[in-house]
Amino acid sequence: MGAYDLSLNDGVRDESAVPMGVDARSTYRIVNGTRLHVVEAGGESDPLVVLLHGFPEFWYGWRKQIGPLVEAGYRVLVPDQRGYNRSEKPTAVSAYRGSELSRDIVDLIESDDRNEASVVGHDWGGIVAWDLALRFPDTVERLAIVNAPHPTAYRRQLLANPEQLRRSWYAVLFQLPWLPERVCRYDDYRLLERSLRNLAAPETFTDDELARYRRAWDRDGALTGMLNWYRAATRYPPNPPTDRVDAPTLVVWGEDDAALVPALAVDSADYCVDGRLELLSGTSHWVPHEEPTRLTELLLEHFADG
């Protein structure tokens, strides 16, 4: 598929693209007192799906899923989450607490005149999706998680599994002030580029795609905003009212994830009252990029089960 640039309401050209033929708009919405950039597509009366990106991405990470979901009859909202790309970047670490991130999505859904939506999250977007389903269960019609651990499962693995602790070394580094920003910015964002290119299957991320990511990382305040997600998680540990997920849940997991041990996939699915686990062998953490067609098929199957 080809691609085109979206025009923003403020008259600035968006340097990112969605598949040709998709009637998508780049908009801004005030949610939870924060201005979020949101890409929206699909009919206003169609069932709503919200796609949540992780670190170090932005809405663009879901571009391969937007078109097929719209073609299947869904309305899609894909925000740049707070701290990322074109969205507002609060300066206080406390602004990135899990409860604030979840409230963003509650308000985003309400801003579309809805009470609930199917929510899909990858990486940190999955962490937000878990918290949303636990903290605001009436908001989540169906849940889909891609390589993101349930908070209780992750905490238990950190305490009991030295291998997971070893794999989480970077999260410890990110707790430091200013130094992580300098390290991430060094040599034209080489560390962040490697987190995408070197941990994924060869040729998963093209030079053009990585250039788009660099532009997102280079926006004023973006690096600190992105890293503050990690800082807030340590300073303000998640405290949802329950650890059982009631919404029908699909957990999709690339088994070759370099940051998360495979046991987390099984442990996470066990916290779901109605859960389905799909393990993808030979696939890394970057499932939406390496297996976009398979992931979309699984999402459509999951949504149709309702």
Secondary structure, 3 states (H helix, E strand, C coil): CCEEEEEECCCCEEEEEEECCCCEEEEEEEECCEEEEEEEECCCCCCEEEEECCCCCCHHHHHHHHHHHHHCCCEEEEECCCCCCCCCCCCCHHHHCHHHHHHHHHHHHHHCCCCCEEEEEECHHHHHHHHHHHHCHHHEEEEEEECCCCHHHHHHHHHHCHHHHHHCHHHHHCCCCCHHHHHHHHHHHHHHHHHHHCCCCCCCCCHHHHHHHHHHHCCCCHHHHHHHHHHHHHHCCCCCCCCCECCCEEEEEECCCCCCCCHHHHHHHCCECCEEEEEECCCCCCHHHHCHHHHHHHHHHHHHCC
